[in-house]
Amino acid sequence: MKRLVVGSYFDGERHHADGPYAILHESGAILGVERVEGGVDARDGAAFAMPSLVDAHVHIFLDGAELDPARRKQAMAAGEAESLAVARTNAEASWRAGLGLIRDAGDPRGINHAARRELAAAGHPIRLRSPGPALHRPGRYGSFLGAAIAEDSDAARVVSELCLDADDIKVLLTGVIDFASGTVKGKPQFDEAAATAIVAAARRHGRPTFAHCNGPEGLAVAIRAGFDSIEHGYLMDEESLRAMAGEGIAWTPTLAPVAAQRHLAPDVSGFGPDILACLDTILARHAESILRAAQLGVALYCGSDAGGQGVPHGGGLVDEMLLLAGAGVPMETLLAGATALPRARWGEPASLIRAGEAFDPVVMPHSPFLQPQALRQARRPHSGDR
């Protein structure tokens, strides 16, 4: 039997601050947690433990650290072998940053499925959920992420086919927010009837659904259709938040990609003062909505949109978590949304720090409840942590 001794820990649902504690484990399983006497050697860097992290929104085939627009465009058209190599690197970076589960958010060529198969076959400890292609309308936003549904009558068939190999069903319900005007242009791609049909078909196969959605009009469609989670959700409103809380719809607010755009060098972004000011307004409003969501009890997932410009895999999730903390989300709520909450809602193994669960923690030298920046120092336990 081995012991990981920490000063405090978060078990996936609750913070345990009055340590030290010994997490007893053997052969990859937790045998129990018990309070012990003495202190924790800070030099070990294991003063705090929590379950491995979950990133609820990534694009595994894209390198978020690549900022050059021309090279990013080339990457979109890269061959399967090259794209799979990028996915492999991204998965490894995520693992090193303390992640144990990542959910891809759409890929038209099946690199996400291929990466999932390869990781599983290799026995890699990180688990990748893959929706395959995201669904969108022909000629509308999203061709670089998915497959088009032209006729509503095709929705159930397409979803059923995707469910043969998909962990989730992703729908591109609206476009993106326009940084110049601070608005979402165009009507939702799917009306309530079409969106409801997609959700119903996915549920018949036991698959969670998530919708890329911005603006009140699209949010209203997503909520009435019953999507399991809403991604991005910029220009969120009080009515939508109250409805989401009542219906149990989760929100992955993805502050990181827009914050990354705000901080790109002007010669990369091409943004002038007016757009930068608009971005500041968008981010401030989004932060206020996120705090309100936490107050209302909306289920919040931590998702980085890693692979987006300026959002690296692994580190992007930590950026997202710190942005959520900066918005005022309580640390316990934040950590649950990056560990046990999405796992439970997706039907994944819980990975709680409790007897009977798999031993899959990350440790850090300080408690993020006291020093949020400690999240940047998350690592896997090593042989000295016992």
C-alpha positions as CSV (number, residue, x, y, z in Angstrom):
1,M,0.0,0.0,0.0
2,K,1.2,3.5,-0.9
3,R,0.3,6.9,0.7
4,L,0.0,10.3,-0.9
5,V,0.1,12.8,1.9
6,V,-1.3,16.3,1.2
7,G,-2.3,19.2,3.3
8,S,-5.8,19.5,1.8
9,Y,-7.7,18.1,-1.2
10,F,-10.8,18.5,-3.4
11,D,-12.5,15.1,-3.9
12,G,-14.3,16.2,-7.1
13,E,-17.3,17.5,-5.2
14,R,-16.2,18.9,-1.9
15,H,-13.1,20.7,-0.4
16,H,-11.4,19.0,2.5
17,A,-9.2,21.7,4.2
18,D,-8.5,20.4,7.6
19,G,-5.6,18.1,6.9
20,P,-3.0,16.7,6.5
21,Y,-4.6,13.7,4.8
22,A,-3.1,10.5,3.5
23,I,-4.7,9.1,0.3
24,L,-4.1,5.4,0.6
25,H,-3.8,3.6,-2.8
26,E,-2.6,0.3,-4.3
27,S,-2.6,-1.1,-7.9
28,G,-4.3,2.0,-9.3
29,A,-7.2,2.1,-6.8
30,I,-7.9,4.3,-3.8
31,L,-8.3,2.3,-0.6
32,G,-9.3,5.2,1.6
33,V,-8.5,8.7,2.8
34,E,-7.5,9.3,6.4
35,R,-6.4,12.3,8.5
36,V,-2.8,12.0,9.7
37,E,-0.5,13.8,12.1
38,G,2.4,16.0,11.1
39,G,2.9,18.3,8.2
40,V,3.6,18.1,4.4
41,D,7.0,18.6,3.0
42,A,6.5,21.6,0.6
43,R,9.6,20.6,-1.3
44,D,7.6,17.6,-2.6
45,G,5.2,19.9,-4.3
46,A,2.2,17.9,-3.2
47,A,0.4,20.1,-0.7
48,F,-2.9,19.8,-2.5
49,A,-4.6,17.0,-4.5
50,M,-7.6,16.8,-6.7
51,P,-8.9,14.5,-9.5
52,S,-7.4,14.8,-12.9
53,L,-8.9,17.6,-15.0
54,V,-11.5,17.6,-17.7
55,D,-11.4,19.9,-20.7
56,A,-15.0,20.0,-22.0
57,H,-14.2,21.7,-25.3
58,V,-11.1,21.2,-27.5
59,H,-10.2,20.7,-31.1
60,I,-7.7,18.0,-31.0
61,F,-6.4,18.3,-34.6
62,L,-5.4,22.0,-34.2
63,D,-2.4,23.5,-32.6
64,G,-3.6,26.5,-30.6
65,A,0.0,27.7,-30.0
66,E,0.3,28.4,-33.7
67,L,-0.7,32.1,-34.2
68,D,0.2,32.7,-37.8
69,P,-3.1,32.8,-39.9
70,A,-1.5,31.4,-43.0
71,R,0.0,28.4,-41.2
72,R,-3.3,27.8,-39.4
73,K,-5.1,27.7,-42.7
74,Q,-2.5,25.2,-44.0
75,A,-3.1,23.1,-40.9
76,M,-6.8,22.8,-41.7
77,A,-5.9,21.2,-45.0
78,A,-3.1,19.0,-43.8
79,G,-3.1,15.3,-44.5
80,E,-4.4,12.7,-42.1
81,A,-1.0,11.6,-40.9
82,E,0.2,15.1,-40.2
83,S,-3.1,16.1,-38.4
84,L,-3.0,12.9,-36.4
85,A,0.6,13.7,-35.3
86,V,-0.7,17.1,-34.1
87,A,-3.5,15.4,-32.2
88,R,-1.0,13.0,-30.6
89,T,1.1,16.0,-29.4
90,N,-1.9,17.8,-28.1
91,A,-3.1,14.8,-26.1
92,E,0.3,14.4,-24.5
93,A,0.4,18.1,-23.6
94,S,-3.0,17.8,-22.0
95,W,-1.8,14.8,-20.0
96,R,1.3,16.7,-18.8
97,A,-0.9,19.6,-17.7
98,G,-3.0,17.3,-15.4
99,L,-5.9,16.4,-17.7
100,G,-7.4,12.9,-17.7
101,L,-10.4,13.5,-20.0
102,I,-10.9,15.8,-23.0
103,R,-14.0,16.2,-25.2
104,D,-13.4,17.1,-28.9
105,A,-15.9,19.6,-30.4
106,G,-15.9,18.7,-34.1
107,D,-13.7,17.7,-37.0
108,P,-14.9,17.1,-40.6
109,R,-12.3,14.4,-41.5
110,G,-12.5,12.1,-38.5
111,I,-9.1,12.9,-37.0
112,N,-10.8,13.0,-33.6
113,H,-12.1,9.5,-34.0
114,A,-8.7,8.3,-35.3
115,A,-6.9,9.9,-32.4
116,R,-9.4,8.4,-29.9
117,R,-8.8,4.9,-31.4
118,E,-5.0,5.4,-31.3
119,L,-4.9,6.6,-27.7
120,A,-7.1,3.8,-26.5
121,A,-5.1,1.2,-28.4
122,A,-1.8,2.5,-27.0
123,G,-3.2,2.4,-23.5
124,H,-2.7,6.1,-23.1
125,P,-4.0,7.3,-19.7
126,I,-5.9,10.3,-21.2
127,R,-9.4,9.6,-22.5
128,L,-10.7,11.4,-25.6
129,R,-14.4,11.8,-26.3
130,S,-15.2,12.4,-29.9
131,P,-18.4,13.6,-31.7
132,G,-16.9,13.1,-35.2
133,P,-18.2,16.0,-37.3
134,A,-20.2,18.8,-35.9
135,L,-23.6,19.4,-37.7
136,H,-24.4,22.6,-39.5
137,R,-26.4,23.9,-42.5
138,P,-24.9,24.0,-46.0
139,G,-23.2,27.4,-46.6
140,R,-23.4,28.4,-43.0
141,Y,-20.7,28.7,-40.3
142,G,-19.0,25.4,-39.5
143,S,-17.8,23.7,-42.7
144,F,-14.3,23.5,-41.2
145,L,-15.7,21.5,-38.2
146,G,-18.3,19.2,-39.6
147,A,-21.0,17.9,-41.9
148,A,-24.0,19.7,-43.4
149,I,-27.6,18.7,-43.0
150,A,-29.6,20.2,-45.8
151,E,-33.1,18.8,-45.1
152,D,-34.8,18.5,-41.7
153,S,-36.0,15.0,-42.8
154,D,-32.4,13.8,-42.9
155,A,-31.6,14.8,-39.3
156,A,-32.6,11.6,-37.5
157,R,-30.8,9.4,-40.1
158,V,-27.6,11.4,-39.9
159,V,-27.6,11.5,-36.2
160,S,-28.2,7.8,-36.0
161,E,-25.3,7.1,-38.3
162,L,-23.0,9.4,-36.3
163,C,-24.0,7.6,-33.1
164,L,-22.5,4.4,-34.4
165,D,-19.1,5.8,-33.5
166,A,-19.7,9.1,-31.7
167,D,-19.5,9.7,-27.9
168,D,-21.5,13.0,-28.2
169,I,-23.4,14.9,-30.9
170,K,-22.2,18.5,-31.6
171,V,-24.4,21.0,-33.4
172,L,-23.4,24.4,-34.7
173,L,-26.6,26.3,-33.9
174,T,-25.4,29.8,-34.6
175,G,-22.4,31.7,-36.0
176,V,-19.7,33.4,-33.9
177,I,-19.9,36.8,-32.3
178,D,-18.7,39.7,-34.5
179,F,-15.9,41.5,-32.7
180,A,-16.5,44.7,-34.5
181,S,-20.2,45.1,-33.6
182,G,-20.5,42.8,-30.6
183,T,-23.4,41.0,-32.2
184,V,-24.2,37.6,-33.6
185,K,-25.2,38.0,-37.3
186,G,-27.8,35.8,-39.0
187,K,-30.6,33.6,-37.8
188,P,-29.9,30.3,-36.0
189,Q,-29.0,27.5,-38.4
190,F,-31.6,25.1,-37.1
191,D,-35.0,26.2,-35.9
192,E,-36.6,24.7,-32.8
193,A,-38.2,21.8,-34.6
194,A,-35.0,20.7,-36.4
195,A,-32.9,21.2,-33.2
196,T,-35.4,19.2,-31.2
197,A,-35.3,16.4,-33.7
198,I,-31.5,16.2,-33.5
199,V,-31.6,16.1,-29.7
200,A,-34.3,13.4,-29.7
201,A,-32.4,11.2,-32.1
202,A,-29.2,11.5,-30.1
203,R,-31.1,10.6,-26.9
204,R,-32.5,7.5,-28.5
205,H,-28.9,6.4,-28.8
206,G,-27.9,7.6,-25.3
207,R,-25.6,10.3,-26.6
208,P,-25.2,13.7,-24.9
209,T,-25.7,16.8,-27.1
210,F,-23.9,20.1,-27.1
211,A,-24.6,23.2,-29.1
212,H,-22.3,25.9,-30.3
213,C,-24.5,28.9,-29.6
214,N,-24.3,32.7,-29.1
215,G,-27.0,35.3,-28.7
216,P,-30.4,35.3,-27.1
217,E,-32.3,34.0,-30.2
218,G,-30.0,31.0,-30.6
219,L,-30.0,30.4,-26.9
220,A,-33.8,30.2,-26.8
221,V,-33.7,27.6,-29.5
222,A,-31.0,25.5,-27.8
223,I,-32.9,25.6,-24.4
224,R,-36.3,24.7,-25.9
225,A,-34.7,21.9,-27.9
226,G,-33.1,20.5,-24.7
227,F,-29.4,20.3,-25.5
228,D,-27.4,18.9,-22.6
229,S,-24.9,21.8,-22.8
230,I,-24.4,25.1,-24.5
231,E,-20.9,26.0,-25.7
232,H,-19.7,29.6,-25.7
233,G,-23.0,31.3,-25.0
234,Y,-21.8,34.9,-25.6
235,L,-24.5,37.6,-25.2
236,M,-26.1,35.4,-22.5
237,D,-29.2,36.9,-20.9
238,E,-31.0,36.4,-17.5
239,E,-34.0,34.7,-19.0
240,S,-31.7,32.1,-20.6
241,L,-29.7,31.5,-17.5
242,R,-32.8,31.0,-15.4
243,A,-34.2,28.5,-18.0
244,M,-30.9,26.7,-18.1
245,A,-30.8,26.4,-14.3
246,G,-34.4,25.1,-14.3
247,E,-33.8,22.6,-17.1
248,G,-30.4,21.4,-15.9
249,I,-28.6,22.5,-19.1
250,A,-24.9,23.0,-18.6
251,W,-22.8,25.9,-19.9
252,T,-19.3,25.8,-21.2
253,P,-18.6,29.5,-21.5
254,T,-15.1,29.4,-23.1
255,L,-13.6,32.8,-22.0
256,A,-10.1,31.7,-23.0
257,P,-10.4,31.9,-26.8
258,V,-11.8,35.5,-26.8
259,A,-9.4,36.6,-24.2
260,A,-6.6,35.1,-26.3
261,Q,-7.9,37.1,-29.3
262,R,-7.9,40.3,-27.2
263,H,-4.2,39.8,-26.3
264,L,-2.8,38.9,-29.8
265,A,-0.2,41.3,-31.1
266,P,-1.8,43.9,-33.5
267,D,0.2,42.7,-36.4
268,V,-1.3,39.2,-35.9
269,S,-4.9,40.1,-35.1
270,G,-5.2,43.2,-37.3
271,F,-7.5,44.7,-34.6
272,G,-7.6,48.4,-34.1
273,P,-8.7,50.4,-31.0
274,D,-12.4,50.1,-31.7
275,I,-12.4,46.3,-32.0
276,L,-10.2,46.0,-28.9
277,A,-12.7,48.2,-27.0
278,C,-15.5,46.0,-28.2
279,L,-13.7,42.9,-27.1
280,D,-13.2,44.3,-23.6
281,T,-17.0,45.0,-23.5
282,I,-17.8,41.5,-24.7
283,L,-15.5,39.8,-22.2
284,A,-16.8,42.0,-19.3
285,R,-20.4,41.1,-20.1
286,H,-19.5,37.5,-20.4
287,A,-17.8,37.4,-17.0
288,E,-20.8,39.0,-15.4
289,S,-23.1,36.4,-17.0
290,I,-20.8,33.6,-15.8
291,L,-20.9,34.8,-12.2
292,R,-24.7,35.1,-12.5
293,A,-24.9,31.5,-13.8
294,A,-22.9,30.3,-10.7
295,Q,-25.3,32.2,-8.4
296,L,-28.3,30.6,-10.1
297,G,-26.9,27.1,-9.9
298,V,-26.3,26.6,-13.7
299,A,-24.0,23.6,-14.2
300,L,-20.7,25.2,-15.4
301,Y,-18.2,23.1,-17.4
302,C,-14.6,24.2,-17.9
303,G,-13.8,24.1,-21.6
304,S,-10.9,26.0,-23.2
305,D,-11.6,25.7,-26.9
306,A,-8.0,24.5,-27.2
307,G,-6.7,24.5,-30.7
308,G,-8.3,27.9,-31.3
309,Q,-5.8,30.7,-32.1
310,G,-3.7,31.4,-28.9
311,V,-5.3,28.6,-26.9
312,P,-2.8,25.7,-26.3
313,H,-3.9,22.3,-25.3
314,G,-3.5,21.6,-21.6
315,G,-2.4,25.1,-20.6
316,G,-5.5,26.6,-22.2
317,L,-7.7,24.8,-19.7
318,V,-5.7,26.4,-16.8
319,D,-6.1,29.8,-18.5
320,E,-9.9,29.2,-18.7
321,M,-10.1,28.1,-15.0
322,L,-8.2,31.2,-13.9
323,L,-10.5,33.5,-16.0
324,L,-13.5,31.8,-14.4
325,A,-12.0,32.4,-11.0
326,G,-11.4,36.0,-12.0
327,A,-15.1,36.3,-12.9
328,G,-16.0,35.4,-9.3
329,V,-16.9,31.7,-9.8
330,P,-16.3,30.0,-6.4
331,M,-13.3,27.7,-6.5
332,E,-15.4,24.7,-5.4
333,T,-17.8,25.2,-8.2
334,L,-15.0,25.8,-10.7
335,L,-13.1,22.7,-9.7
336,A,-16.2,20.5,-9.9
337,G,-16.8,21.8,-13.4
338,A,-13.3,20.7,-14.3
339,T,-13.5,17.3,-12.7
340,A,-16.5,15.3,-11.4
341,L,-19.4,17.2,-12.9
342,P,-18.8,16.6,-16.6
343,R,-17.6,13.1,-15.9
344,A,-20.9,12.3,-14.1
345,R,-23.1,13.9,-16.7
346,W,-21.3,12.1,-19.6
347,G,-21.4,8.7,-17.9
348,E,-17.6,8.6,-17.5
349,P,-15.9,7.0,-14.5
350,A,-16.1,9.4,-11.6
351,S,-12.4,9.5,-10.6
352,L,-13.3,11.0,-7.2
353,I,-10.8,11.0,-4.4
354,R,-12.7,8.4,-2.4
355,A,-12.3,4.8,-1.5
356,G,-13.1,2.5,-4.4
357,E,-12.3,5.0,-7.1
358,A,-9.4,4.9,-9.5
359,F,-6.2,6.6,-8.2
360,D,-5.9,9.4,-10.8
361,P,-5.1,12.6,-9.0
362,V,-3.0,15.7,-9.8
363,V,-1.1,17.5,-7.1
364,M,0.2,21.1,-6.7
365,P,2.4,22.9,-4.2
366,H,-0.3,25.1,-2.9
367,S,-4.1,25.0,-2.6
368,P,-5.9,26.8,-5.4
369,F,-8.4,27.8,-2.7
370,L,-5.7,30.0,-1.3
371,Q,-3.6,30.6,-4.4
372,P,-5.5,30.1,-7.7
373,Q,-2.2,30.4,-9.7
374,A,-1.2,27.1,-8.2
375,L,-3.3,25.5,-10.9
376,R,-0.4,26.3,-13.3
377,Q,1.8,24.0,-11.3
378,A,-0.5,20.9,-11.4
379,R,1.4,17.7,-12.1
380,R,1.1,13.9,-11.7
381,P,2.2,12.4,-8.4
382,H,5.6,10.8,-8.6
383,S,7.3,8.1,-6.5
384,G,8.3,10.7,-3.8
385,D,4.6,11.5,-3.1
386,R,4.1,8.6,-0.7
